């Protein structure tokens, strides 16, 4: 409020004062005429002065308000013209009707009046005539659009500096990595100290040179572990290079019987340094769980994998198997009962491993149950043999029964998978905190949380091989009966394609132990026999095969025809036996209406990466996934994924 308003007092109090003066003057006239006349003159003078003052006040106020209105209009016009903010008014047809000079400068044109709004800003089509904000780039500048269709108004704000500052902030965030030598003990087991030191020196020099080239801080923690510190910008460059250090170290040590490989775990985007360190260790564990020779990068919610071009190196020592067996033995003894569960649509490996774990529990005096959702063609012959033994067959329960059975004192053992989504009844995992995972698949991003004991060895041929090794350390006098040993051997035989694929020395040692315990190979062969009708169906699938990229066989079943998952997988195995074929994919509709993809490889191509991009997973040489949609749609999606991988890094080594 201006000061001239504060100098004027007007209102009822002034009127009351004048009335009081008139009354006092009248009283004074009755007492003394002369004094009354003087008082009357003073009263009239005060009234006249008040009246003149009131007129002057109104005149000054009117003048002031007029000046203020002019100033506001003038400033408002200048603000709109000079405001560092774009303002656009448009009509019902979304055509520009008016804009301020900022828009002309931004578009580098004198006027854009009459131009459709979508022609100026095509990104506005995303809003679908709803109010909102979006960012666009015009040249080298970044702008924020505030769209208000109800008012037919659009604000445009230059956020280039803020965007660059935000980008710089994100790029300079810390990233933490751990480099681990996967197979140091295996490679250097037969070396003397001098050879071991020279080899470590060569590998360390290679890693150091790579870190200097990529601007990384490197700190050696021990003989087989290094710490890396960098920022997110450099981490993105490492991802673009596909972590070339993995190939460099493998090729440098390639003349050895077992080439040395690295595993790298990187993390960025965490809320604190402590959390960042935990993420880096989790990433390294994930890379190791997938078989090593690869890098796992976790940035916020995103997890990416690079490398994985070689099979997991088989561990020559059984120390870990013994330690895990003793820990599992203690957990079984501390539990009231044991429930064993495998993946959906179980195969012989899942059933065999479950039978082996149930044998452990029985030997330790605990009651064990195996969750089975139903008998599918893959395990039909095995279950017919198990049904002959009432003592063994009555251990099997339905998923519904398992929910009622599991409580806080129950030990749940998950075999042949590490993903909760792969279980028919994942609710049982939330009913107890005693969870054990035994699996031979490469670890994926999804993992069963709160597992007390995890035994994951991607080098193993099968879950049955891992369980067989554990059986040998559970108790010295543990003896399997013929059916239990045969079921375990059948699981190994199926997953190794009769000991032809993913077979190591420890695979034959496990098979030898089972054979000593009475495993009948003739029964295994009878389980694996094919029916003539099934063979003809497989031939019908294979005849539709085509060859992609010279070495990939792709067979797609006819729309409308449905096949068992086992038959689709067997077709992929058969295609792999063809001359010149390094990898095979078979797409078919299962009997439940879900489209299944089975992928196989001889090792030159990592089919696990392909299936992970399709939403599945598996091994380097054996993977699969399930898809919603039609067979032609899934075929087109798979071909697109193969094309992307071929353009990014090549399908073969």
C-alpha positions in Angstrom: 0.0 0.0 0.0 1.5 3.5 -0.9 2.4 5.9 1.9 -0.2 8.6 0.9 -2.9 6.2 1.9 -1.4 5.9 5.3 -1.4 9.7 5.8 -5.2 9.9 5.3 -7.7 8.9 7.9 -11.2 8.6 6.7 -14.3 6.8 7.9 -16.8 6.8 10.7 -14.4 8.0 13.3 -13.9 11.2 11.3 -17.7 11.7 11.1 -18.1 11.0 14.8 -15.4 13.6 15.6 -17.2 16.3 13.5 -20.6 15.6 15.2 -18.9 15.8 18.6 -17.4 19.2 17.6 -20.9 20.5 16.5 -22.5 19.4 19.8 -19.7 21.0 21.8 -20.1 24.2 19.8 -23.8 24.3 20.5 -23.2 23.8 24.2 -20.6 26.6 24.2 -23.0 29.0 22.5 -25.4 28.8 25.4 -22.7 29.5 27.8 -20.6 32.2 26.0 -21.7 33.7 22.7 -18.2 34.9 21.7 -16.5 31.6 22.5 -19.4 29.7 20.7 -18.9 31.7 17.5 -15.2 31.1 17.6 -15.8 27.4 18.1 -18.4 27.3 15.3 -15.9 28.9 12.9 -13.3 26.3 13.9 -15.8 23.5 13.4 -16.8 24.8 10.0 -13.1 25.1 9.1 -12.3 21.6 10.1 -15.3 20.3 8.1 -14.2 22.2 5.0 -10.7 20.9 5.4 -11.9 17.4 5.8 -14.0 17.7 2.7 -11.1 19.1 0.7 -8.8 16.4 2.0 -11.2 13.7 1.0 -11.4 15.1 -2.5 -7.6 15.3 -2.7 -7.3 11.7 -1.4 -9.7 10.4 -4.1 -7.9 12.3 -6.8 -4.5 10.9 -5.7 -5.8 7.4 -5.4 -7.4 7.5 -8.8 -4.2 8.8 -10.3 -2.1 6.2 -8.5 -4.4 3.3 -9.6 -4.3 4.5 -13.2 -0.5 4.6 -13.2 -0.3 1.2 -11.6 -2.7 -0.4 -14.1 -0.6 1.1 -17.0 2.6 -0.3 -15.4 1.1 -3.7 -14.9 -0.1 -3.9 -18.5 3.3 -2.7 -19.8 5.2 -5.1 -17.6 2.9 -8.0 -18.5 3.4 -7.3 -22.2 7.2 -7.2 -21.7 7.2 -10.3 -19.6 5.2 -12.3 -22.2 7.5 -11.0 -25.0 10.8 -11.5 -23.1 9.9 -14.5 -20.9 12.4 -17.4 -21.3 9.5 -19.7 -21.7 7.5 -20.6 -24.8 3.8 -20.0 -24.9 1.6 -21.3 -27.7 -2.2 -20.9 -28.1 -3.9 -23.3 -30.5 -7.5 -23.9 -31.7 -9.8 -26.9 -31.7 -8.0 -28.3 -34.8 -4.7 -28.0 -32.9 -3.4 -25.3 -35.2 -1.2 -22.6 -33.7 -3.1 -19.3 -33.3 -0.5 -17.2 -31.3 2.9 -17.6 -29.7 5.4 -15.4 -28.0 8.9 -14.6 -29.5 10.6 -17.5 -27.6 8.9 -20.0 -29.9 10.2 -18.1 -33.0 13.7 -18.2 -31.7 13.4 -21.9 -30.7 12.0 -22.9 -34.2 14.3 -20.4 -36.0 11.4 -19.0 -37.9 9.7 -15.6 -37.7 6.2 -17.1 -37.2 4.7 -20.5 -36.9 1.1 -19.3 -36.7 -1.2 -21.5 -38.8 1.1 -24.5 -38.5 -0.4 -27.7 -37.1 0.9 -28.4 -33.6 1.7 -32.0 -34.4 3.9 -30.8 -37.3 5.9 -28.7 -34.9 6.0 -31.4 -32.1 5.3 -34.9 -33.5 5.9 -36.3 -30.0 2.6 -34.8 -28.8 0.8 -37.6 -30.6 1.8 -39.8 -27.6 -0.3 -37.8 -25.2 -3.5 -38.8 -27.1 -5.0 -35.4 -26.2 -4.4 -35.8 -22.5 -2.7 -33.2 -20.3 0.9 -34.1 -19.4 4.6 -33.4 -19.8 7.1 -34.8 -22.2 10.7 -34.1 -23.3 11.7 -33.5 -26.9 15.0 -32.7 -28.7 15.3 -29.9 -31.3 18.8 -29.8 -32.7 21.2 -29.9 -29.8 18.7 -28.5 -27.3 16.3 -30.4 -25.0 12.8 -28.9 -24.3 10.0 -29.8 -21.9 6.5 -29.5 -23.2 3.6 -28.9 -20.7 0.5 -29.7 -22.7 -2.9 -28.4 -21.5 -5.6 -29.3 -24.1 -8.5 -28.0 -22.0 -7.0 -24.4 -22.1 -5.7 -25.0 -25.6 -2.3 -24.0 -24.2 1.2 -25.3 -24.6 4.2 -24.2 -22.5 7.7 -24.9 -23.8 10.7 -24.8 -21.5 14.4 -25.1 -22.4 15.9 -27.7 -20.0 19.1 -28.3 -21.9 21.4 -27.2 -19.0 19.4 -29.1 -16.5 19.3 -32.2 -18.7 23.1 -32.1 -19.3 23.6 -31.6 -15.5 21.4 -34.6 -14.8 23.1 -36.7 -17.4 26.5 -35.7 -16.0 25.3 -36.6 -12.5 24.1 -40.0 -13.7 27.3 -40.7 -15.6 29.5 -39.8 -12.7 27.7 -42.1 -10.2 30.0 -44.8 -8.8 30.1 -48.3 -10.3 31.7 -51.1 -8.4 33.0 -54.4 -9.9 34.7 -57.6 -8.8 36.9 -59.7 -11.2 37.3 -63.3 -10.2 39.5 -66.0 -11.8 37.1 -68.9 -12.2 39.4 -71.9 -12.3 42.7 -70.9 -10.8 43.0 -74.1 -8.7 42.2 -76.4 -11.6 44.6 -74.7 -14.0 47.5 -74.5 -11.6 47.0 -77.8 -9.8 49.9 -79.5 -11.6 52.2 -76.5 -11.8 55.1 -75.7 -9.6 55.4 -72.4 -7.7 57.4 -70.8 -10.5 54.9 -71.7 -13.3 52.0 -70.6 -11.1 53.6 -67.3 -10.4 54.4 -66.7 -14.0 50.9 -67.5 -15.1 49.3 -65.3 -12.5 51.7 -62.5 -13.5 50.6 -62.8 -17.1 46.9 -62.8 -16.3 47.3 -59.9 -13.8 49.2 -57.9 -16.4 46.4 -58.5 -18.9 43.8 -57.4 -16.4 45.9 -54.3 -15.4 46.4 -53.3 -19.0 42.7 -53.6 -19.7 41.8 -51.5 -16.6 44.2 -48.7 -17.6 42.9 -48.8 -21.2 39.3 -48.4 -19.9 40.1 -45.9 -17.2 39.3 -48.2 -14.3 40.7 -48.2 -10.8 42.0 -51.7 -10.1 43.0 -53.1 -6.7 44.0 -56.7 -6.2 42.3 -58.3 -3.2 43.9 -61.7 -3.3 45.4 -64.2 -5.8 42.1 -64.7 -7.7 40.0 -61.6 -6.9 40.3 -57.9 -8.0 38.2 -54.9 -7.1 37.2 -52.3 -9.8 35.9 -48.8 -9.2 34.7 -46.5 -12.0 31.6 -44.5 -13.0 28.5 -45.4 -15.0 29.7 -43.7 -18.2 32.7 -46.0 -18.3 30.5 -49.0 -17.3 28.4 -48.3 -20.4 31.5 -48.4 -22.6 32.5 -51.7 -21.1 29.0 -53.1 -21.9 29.3 -51.8 -25.5 32.7 -53.6 -25.7 31.0 -56.8 -24.4 33.8 -57.0 -21.7 36.5 -58.0 -24.2 38.8 -58.9 -21.3 37.0 -62.2 -21.0 38.0 -63.2 -24.6 41.5 -61.8 -24.2 42.3 -63.8 -21.1 40.7 -67.0 -22.5 42.7 -66.7 -25.7 45.9 -65.8 -24.0 45.7 -69.0 -21.9 44.2 -71.1 -24.7 47.2 -73.2 -25.1 46.6 -74.8 -21.7 44.6 -77.9 -21.2 42.0 -75.9 -19.3 42.1 -72.2 -20.4 41.8 -69.7 -17.6 38.6 -67.8 -17.5 37.2 -64.8 -15.6 33.9 -63.9 -14.1 33.0 -60.2 -13.5 30.2 -58.8 -11.3 29.4 -55.1 -11.8 26.8 -52.9 -10.0 25.6 -49.3 -10.3 22.6 -47.2 -9.4 22.4 -48.3 -5.8 21.2 -46.0 -3.0 24.4 -46.3 -0.9 28.0 -47.6 -1.2 27.2 -50.5 1.1 24.3 -51.5 -1.1 26.4 -51.1 -4.2 29.0 -53.5 -2.8 26.3 -56.1 -2.0 24.9 -55.7 -5.6 28.4 -56.3 -7.0 28.8 -59.5 -5.0 25.4 -60.7 -6.1 26.3 -60.0 -9.7 29.5 -62.0 -9.3 27.6 -64.8 -7.7 25.1 -64.7 -10.6 27.9 -64.9 -13.2 29.5 -67.8 -11.3 26.2 -69.5 -11.0 25.7 -69.3 -14.7 29.0 -71.2 -15.3 31.6 -68.4 -15.2 33.5 -66.9 -18.2 31.0 -64.0 -18.3 30.1 -60.7 -16.8 26.9 -59.9 -15.0 25.9 -56.2 -14.7 23.2 -54.9 -12.4 22.2 -51.3 -12.9 19.1 -50.5 -10.8 16.4 -53.1 -11.7 18.2 -54.1 -15.0 20.5 -57.1 -15.0 22.5 -57.9 -18.2 24.9 -60.7 -19.1 27.9 -60.7 -21.4 30.1 -63.5 -22.5 29.3 -67.1 -21.5 30.9 -68.5 -24.6 32.4 -71.6 -22.9 31.1 -74.4 -20.9 31.5 -74.4 -17.1 34.8 -75.8 -16.0 34.3 -79.1 -14.1 35.7 -78.9 -10.5 38.2 -81.6 -9.8 37.8 -81.4 -6.1 34.8 -82.7 -4.2 35.3 -80.5 -1.1 32.2 -78.4 -1.8 30.1 -81.5 -2.3 31.2 -82.9 1.0 30.6 -79.5 2.8 27.1 -79.2 1.2 26.2 -82.8 2.0 27.1 -82.3 5.7 25.1 -79.1 5.9 22.1 -80.7 4.2 22.4 -83.7 6.6 22.2 -81.3 9.6 19.2 -79.5 8.2 17.3 -82.7 7.5 18.0 -83.8 11.1 16.7 -80.5 12.5 13.5 -80.7 10.5 10.3 -82.6 11.2 9.8 -83.6 7.6 11.1 -83.0 4.1 9.2 -81.9 1.0 11.0 -82.2 -2.3 9.7 -80.3 -5.4 10.9 -80.0 -8.9 9.9 -77.8 -11.9 6.6 -77.9 -13.8 6.3 -80.7 -16.4 9.0 -82.7 -14.6 11.5 -84.8 -16.5 13.5 -87.8 -15.5 16.2 -85.7 -14.0 13.8 -83.8 -11.7 12.1 -87.1 -10.5 15.5 -88.9 -10.1 17.0 -86.1 -8.0 13.8 -85.9 -5.9 14.0 -89.7 -5.2 17.7 -89.3 -4.2 16.9 -86.5 -1.7 14.0 -88.5 -0.3 16.5 -91.4 0.2 18.7 -89.1 2.2 15.8 -88.1 4.5 14.6 -91.7 4.9 18.1 -92.8 5.9 18.3 -90.0 8.5 14.9 -91.1 9.9 12.8 -88.3 8.5 9.6 -88.6 6.5 10.0 -87.3 3.0 7.4 -86.4 0.3 7.8 -85.7 -3.4 5.5 -83.1 -5.1 4.3 -84.4 -8.4 1.7 -82.4 -10.4 0.9 -85.3 -12.8 2.4 -87.9 -15.1 3.5 -86.5 -18.5 4.9 -88.6 -21.4 8.5 -87.7 -20.4 8.3 -89.6 -17.1 5.4 -92.1 -17.8 7.7 -95.2 -18.1 9.7 -94.1 -15.1 6.6 -93.7 -12.9 5.3 -97.1 -14.1 8.5 -98.6 -12.7 8.2 -96.6 -9.4 4.6 -97.6 -9.0 5.7 -101.2 -8.7 7.4 -100.3 -5.4 4.6 -99.2 -3.0 7.1 -97.9 -0.4 8.6 -95.6 -3.0 5.4 -94.6 -4.8 3.5 -93.5 -1.6 6.0 -90.7 -1.1 4.5 -88.8 -4.1 1.9 -86.2 -3.2 0.0 -83.6 -5.2 0.8 -79.8 -5.1 -2.5 -79.2 -3.2 -1.4 -81.7 -0.5 2.0 -80.1 -0.2 0.4 -76.7 0.7 -1.3 -78.3 3.7 1.8 -80.2 4.6 4.4 -77.5 4.7 4.9 -75.5 7.9 7.7 -73.7 9.7 9.4 -77.0 10.7 9.4 -78.4 7.2 12.5 -78.5 5.0 11.7 -77.7 1.3 14.2 -79.0 -1.2 13.9 -77.5 -4.7 15.7 -79.7 -7.3 16.5 -79.1 -11.0 15.4 -75.5 -11.0 16.1 -72.3 -9.1 13.1 -70.2 -10.2 10.0 -69.9 -8.1 7.9 -69.3 -11.2 8.9 -72.8 -12.5 7.2 -74.5 -9.5 3.7 -75.8 -9.8 2.9 -74.6 -6.3 5.3 -71.7 -5.3 3.2 -70.9 -2.2 5.0 -73.5 -0.2 8.2 -71.4 -0.3 6.5 -68.7 1.8 5.3 -71.2 4.4 8.8 -72.0 5.7 12.2 -70.4 6.0 14.0 -73.7 5.5 14.7 -73.9 1.7 17.4 -75.7 -0.1 18.1 -75.4 -3.8 20.0 -78.1 -5.8 20.3 -77.3 -9.5 22.7 -77.6 -12.4 21.3 -74.9 -14.6 23.0 -71.6 -15.2 21.7 -69.0 -12.8 19.2 -66.6 -14.2 18.0 -63.2 -12.9 15.1 -64.8 -11.1 16.1 -66.7 -8.1 14.4 -68.3 -5.1 14.8 -65.8 -2.2 15.8 -66.6 1.3 17.4 -70.0 0.4 19.3 -71.3 3.4 21.5 -73.6 1.3 22.2 -73.4 -2.4 24.1 -76.0 -4.3 24.3 -74.8 -7.9 27.0 -76.3 -10.2 26.5 -75.5 -13.9 29.4 -77.8 -14.8 27.3 -80.8 -13.7 25.5 -82.8 -16.3 22.3 -83.1 -14.3 20.7 -82.6 -10.9 20.9 -86.4 -10.5 24.7 -86.2 -10.7 24.8 -83.6 -7.9 22.4 -85.6 -5.7 24.4 -88.8 -6.3 27.6 -87.0 -5.1 25.7 -85.7 -2.0 24.5 -89.3 -1.3 28.0 -90.5 -1.0 28.8 -88.0 1.8 25.5 -88.2 3.7 26.4 -91.4 5.5 29.1 -94.1 4.9 26.7 -97.0 5.1 24.0 -95.5 2.8 22.8 -98.1 0.3 20.4 -97.5 -2.5 18.0 -100.1 -3.7 17.8 -101.1 -7.4 14.9 -98.8 -8.3 16.3 -95.7 -6.6 19.7 -96.2 -8.2 18.1 -96.8 -11.6 16.0 -93.7 -11.4 19.1 -91.6 -10.6 21.0 -93.1 -13.5 18.1 -92.6 -15.9 18.1 -88.8 -15.0 21.8 -88.6 -15.8 21.4 -90.6 -19.0 18.6 -88.4 -20.3 20.4 -85.1 -19.6 23.7 -86.3 -21.1 22.0 -87.8 -24.2 23.4 -91.2 -23.1 26.7 -89.7 -21.9 27.3 -87.9 -25.2 26.8 -84.3 -24.1 28.0 -82.2 -21.1 29.8 -85.3 -19.6 32.7 -84.9 -17.3 34.9 -87.3 -15.3 32.6 -86.8 -12.2 29.6 -87.7 -14.3 31.1 -91.2 -14.9 32.1 -91.4 -11.3 28.5 -90.8 -10.2 27.3 -93.3 -12.8 29.8 -95.8 -11.4 28.5 -95.3 -7.9 25.0 -95.9 -9.0 26.0 -99.0 -11.0 27.7 -100.4 -7.9 24.4 -99.9 -6.0 22.5 -102.0 -8.5 21.3 -99.5 -11.2 20.0 -101.5 -14.1 21.1 -100.0 -17.5 18.7 -102.3 -19.4 15.7 -100.7 -17.5 17.1 -97.3 -18.4 17.2 -98.2 -22.0 13.6 -99.5 -21.9 12.5 -96.1 -20.4 14.2 -94.3 -23.3 12.7 -96.4 -26.1 10.5 -94.6 -28.5 7.1 -95.7 -29.9 6.8 -96.0 -33.6 3.9 -93.5 -33.6 6.0 -90.9 -31.7 9.0 -91.5 -34.0 6.7 -90.7 -37.0 5.5 -87.5 -35.3 9.1 -86.5 -34.7 9.9 -87.1 -38.4 6.9 -85.0 -39.3 8.4 -82.1 -37.3 11.9 -82.5 -38.7 10.8 -82.5 -42.3 9.7 -78.8 -41.9 13.2 -77.8 -40.9 15.1 -74.9 -42.6 18.7 -73.8 -42.2 19.5 -70.3 -41.0 22.9 -68.6 -41.0 24.5 -71.7 -42.5 24.6 -73.7 -39.3 21.3 -73.2 -37.5 18.4 -75.6 -38.0 14.9 -74.3 -37.3 11.9 -76.6 -37.4 8.4 -75.1 -37.0 5.4 -77.4 -36.6 2.2 -76.9 -38.6 -0.4 -74.6 -37.0 -3.2 -76.5 -35.3 -1.1 -79.6 -34.6 -0.1 -80.2 -30.9 2.8 -82.2 -29.6 4.2 -83.2 -26.3 7.1 -81.2 -24.8 9.3 -84.3 -24.8 8.7 -84.8 -28.6 9.6 -81.2 -29.3 12.8 -81.6 -27.3 13.7 -84.9 -28.9 13.3 -83.3 -32.4 15.8 -80.6 -31.5 18.2 -83.3 -30.3 17.8 -85.1 -33.6 18.4 -82.0 -35.7 21.6 -81.5 -33.9 23.0 -84.7 -35.4 22.7 -83.4 -38.9 25.9 -82.6 -40.8 27.0 -79.0 -40.6 24.4 -78.1 -37.9 25.8 -76.3 -34.8 22.5 -75.4 -33.2 18.9 -76.3 -33.5 15.5 -74.7 -32.6 12.2 -76.4 -32.7 8.9 -74.4 -32.2 5.8 -76.4 -31.5 2.4 -76.0 -29.8 2.1 -78.2 -26.7 -1.0 -80.1 -25.7 -1.9 -77.4 -23.2 -1.9 -74.8 -26.0 1.3 -73.1 -25.0 3.9 -72.6 -27.7 7.2 -74.3 -26.7 10.7 -73.6 -28.0 13.5 -76.2 -27.5 17.0 -75.1 -28.3 20.1 -77.2 -28.6 23.8 -76.5 -29.4 27.1 -78.3 -29.8 28.9 -75.5 -27.8 29.8 -73.1 -30.5 26.6 -71.1 -29.9 25.1 -70.1 -26.5 21.5 -71.0 -26.9 20.9 -69.9 -23.3 21.3 -66.2 -24.3 18.8 -66.7 -27.1 16.2 -68.3 -24.9 16.7 -65.7 -22.1 15.8 -63.0 -24.6 12.7 -64.9 -25.3 11.9 -65.2 -21.6 13.3 -68.6 -20.9 16.7 -70.0 -19.9 18.8 -73.1 -19.6 22.4 -74.1 -20.4 24.9 -73.0 -23.0 24.0 -76.1 -25.0 20.5 -76.9 -23.8 17.7 -74.3 -23.3 14.0 -73.7 -23.7 11.2 -71.3 -23.2 7.4 -71.1 -23.4 5.5 -68.4 -25.2 2.0 -67.1 -25.5 0.6 -66.6 -29.0 0.6 -68.6 -32.2 3.4 -70.6 -33.7 4.0 -68.2 -36.6 4.2 -65.3 -34.2 6.7 -67.1 -32.0 8.7 -68.0 -35.1 8.9 -64.4 -36.2 10.0 -63.3 -32.7 12.7 -66.0 -32.6 14.1 -65.0 -36.0 14.2 -61.3 -34.9 16.1 -62.3 -31.8 18.6 -64.3 -33.8 19.1 -61.4 -36.2 19.7 -59.0 -33.3 22.3 -61.3 -31.7 23.9 -61.9 -35.1 24.2 -58.1 -35.7 25.4 -57.3 -32.2 28.1 -59.9 -31.5 27.7 -62.8 -33.9 25.9 -66.1 -33.3 29.0 -68.2 -33.2 32.4 -67.8 -31.6 
